[in-house]
């Protein structure tokens, strides 16, 4: 298991500068953020475009990969986390077109995984969103199959701001929904597993991995701290706007020994990609780097 990170927290830093720092500080792999060049998501931790996938030739893709590898690094996948089930048809069409561009880029670069969200309309319940997913996602899945790529879906409920209530903007979050997804598209779609989202939903992490661990294609390490005072003050329904605080691994409530132990037991042989959404370590590249180094030292003993 190689240790690396998602490049999204370095939006203004060129990819190769990020790669140089990663290699110099003992990281082994990168998940490369691939939002559109011409304006991506406005939300925090989104919008970084380290590869212009819309205008990428195979020669350029292979050159990027070779330069990354010359630094002693691998690429775990290409990441783009939008909302393919967005209620606005024009927005949705743009998102899906860019997902396909990321799939094209992954093929040109010989990278197996495209990491994304299934999406959701926050004004609909999960069953209504699932019916929409059954209309929208077969085309995306077929595109991935035609290009020999696999899709990993992150299990984040996207319930962190008022415009994401009450249903959230991603439905691939719970055992109930994952059984449906795998029944339809097992083999092409797998989990991009982030344990912090189970803490947020109060889902048993060990039990979840025992059931779904064999379907984890990609693994993102992010922590979540339960603010017990905020939970008391605001109640459980405040979720990400109250008591659930994203943290660097080691500074929250995820049991990393349990997570890695169960991943190993389930046969996971992929990478461990740190996802940085900790407000304590943001604002400058130096603060972001400090956060990644804290996470590196926490997770390194588990990654071999």
N, C-alpha and C positions, 0 to 999 in steps of 0.2 A: 504494500500500500504506500504510494508516494504522497507527499504532503505538498500542497500548494494553495493557491487562492484565486478567487474571482477578481478580475482586474477592474471592476466597475467603480471602486472608490478613487480611481486615479483619472478622472475625466479629462483633465487638461495635460496629462503627461503622456508622451508618445509611448507606444507599446514596447519598443525596444529598450527604452529607459526603464520601464517597469520590469522588463525581463532581466536587465542587467542587475538591478537591485535584488530581485528574487534569487537569482543565481548566487550573488555575493553573500546572501544571508541564509543560505542553506535550504531554500525551497527547491522543489524538484519538478513542479508542474504548474501550469496556468489554465484556468478557464477564462477564455477571452470574451469580453463584453462586445456585442455586435449590434447595438441599436442603430437605427438609421442615421446617416450623416446629417441629413437635412431636418433636424428637429425630431427628437424622440420623445419619450415619456417625460412629463414635467415633474413627476413625483421624485422624492428623494431616492437615491441609490439606483437611479435608472437614467438612461439617456447616453451612457458612455459608448462611443463608437471607436474601438481600437482596430477594427478592420472594416473597410468600406465594402461590405459584401455585395452591394448593388452594382459595383463597377469592377469586380474582381475577376481577373482572368486566371486560368489554371496556372500559368507560369508565375503570376504574382503570388497566388496562394502557396505554391510550392516553395517559392523564395522566402515567404514569411515563415513557413514551417521549418525550412532548413536553417534560417537564421536563429530561430528559437532553439532548435536542437543543437546548434553549434555552441550555445551557451550552457549546455548540459540540462536543458529543460524539456519536458514534454507538454503536450496540449491535451487536457482532459475532455474538452468539448467547447463548442461555441454557444454562448449564452445570450438569449434575448427573451425578456420576461414581460410581455404585453398582455392584452386581453382579447383573445380571438373570438370571444362571445359578447363583445361590446354591443350594446343596444343600437348604436348609431351605425347604419349600414356602410357609410363611407369610411368611418374610422375602422370598422371591422375589416373591410376589404383591404385597406392599407396595411393593417397588421398581418393579415394572412399572406399578402404578397411579400412582405418582408420575411416572414417565417420561411417561405419558399426560397427566398434569396439566401437565407442563412443555410438552408439545406443544400442549395447549390454550392455555396462556399465550402461547406464541410466536405462535399464530394470532391471538389477541386483540390482540397488540402489533405484528402485521405484521413479525415477525422470522423470517427464513427457516430458521435453523439451531437445532437442539437438539443439544448436544454431550454425549456420554456414553461409557460403556464397553459392549462386547458382553458382558463378564463371563466367568466360568469357575469350575468347581469344582476347587480346588487338588489334590484327591485323584484327579482323572481326567487322562488324557493329552489332548493336543489333539484327536485324532481322536474320542475319546469325547465331549469337550465340543462338538465340531462337530455331532455327531449330535443333541445336546441343543439346540444353537442352531437347528438346522433345525426343531425342534418348537416352540421358544419364540418365535423372532424373526419369523416371518411375521405374527403377530398385531400386533406392535409396528410393523412396516413398513407394514402395511395401515392402521393407525391414523394414522401420519404421512402417508401418501398421501391418505387421506380428508380430512385437515385441511390439505393443501397445504404441508406442512413437509418438510424434509430432515434426516436424521440424520447427524451426523459422529461417528465412533468414534475415540477416542484409541488410539494404538498402544503403550500402556504395558503391560508384562507383569504388573504387580502382583506382584512378587517381592521385597518389601522387609521382610518380617517373617516370623517362624517359622510363623505360622498360614496363610501363603500358599504354603508349600512342599508338595509339590515342583512342582506344575503351574502355579501362579500363578492369579490371579483375573481374568484377561482374556486372551482368545485371539486378539484381532485385532491381532497383533503382528509377524508375519513375512511375507515375500513369499508363501510357500506358503499361509498362511491368507487373506491379502488377495485372492489370485486366486479362492479359493473364495467369499469374501464378495461380491466384485464380480460374479462369474458369476451369483450368485443375485439381488442387489439393486442392481446398478449403476444410478445415477440417483437413487435415494432415499437410499442410504447412500454416504457418501464418507469420506475420511480427515480426522481432526483431527490433523494431523501434528505430532509433537514429536520433533526430531532427537536429543534426549538418550537416547531409548529405543533408538535404533539403535546409539549408542556402547555402551550397556549390553549389547546383544546381539551386538556386534561385526559388525554388518551394514553393508555399504558404503553410505554415505549418498548419494553421487552416483548410484550404480547404482540404488538404491531409488527416487530421485526421477525418474530417467530412465524407469523402468517405471511408477511410480504417480503421478507428479507431476500428471498431468491429472485425477486423481481426488481431489486435495486440495481440500476445501471450506473448511477452517478450519485455521489454523496457530498453534500454541502454541510460543513460544520459551522453552525451558528448557535449561540447560547441565548437563553431567555431567563431573566430574573423576575420572579414573582414578588412584587411590592406588596407585602402583607398589609401595610397601613392603607394603601390605595384600594386594595381588595376589600378591606373592611369599610372604608369610607364610601366607595362607589359601587361595590357589588360586582359580581362575576360578569354581568352583561356589559360592563365598560370595556372589557377585553383589552385590545391594544391601545385604547385611548385612556386607560386608567392603570391597570395593575400589571400588564405584560410589557416588560422593558427589554428590547433586544440588547444583548451584550456579546462581547468577545468571548470565545470559548474559555471556560475556566472561571468566569466571573458571574455565572448564572446558576440555574438549577438543573441543567442537563447532567446526567451521570455518564461521563465519557467512557468509563470502564465498562459499563453495561452496554453502551452503544457499540463500541468496538468489539467487545466480546461476542455479542450476538451477530454482528456483521461477519466476523471471522467464522463463527459457527455455521452461518448460512452460506458460506462459500464466496463472499464478496471479494473480488480481486482487483477492484478499481482503485481510484485515487480518493484522497481526503482533501476537499477543497474548502478552505476557510472563506466564509461569507461575512463581510464586515458591515454591520449596521449599528455600531455602538457610538452614540453621540459623544461619549467621553473621549473618543479618539477620532475626532473629525475636525475639519476646518482648514487643515494644511496637510500636505503630503507627509510631513514629518510626524504629525499626530497619527495619521492613518498607518504609517509604517510602524509606529510604536505599538498600536493595537495588534497588527499582524504578528509582531515579534512576541507579544504576550501569548497570543494564541498558538504560535509555533512551539513555544516552550511547553505549553500545556499538552499539546497533541503529539509532539514528537515521540514520546515513549510508546505510543500506541501504533505508530505507523512504521511497519517493516515489511 
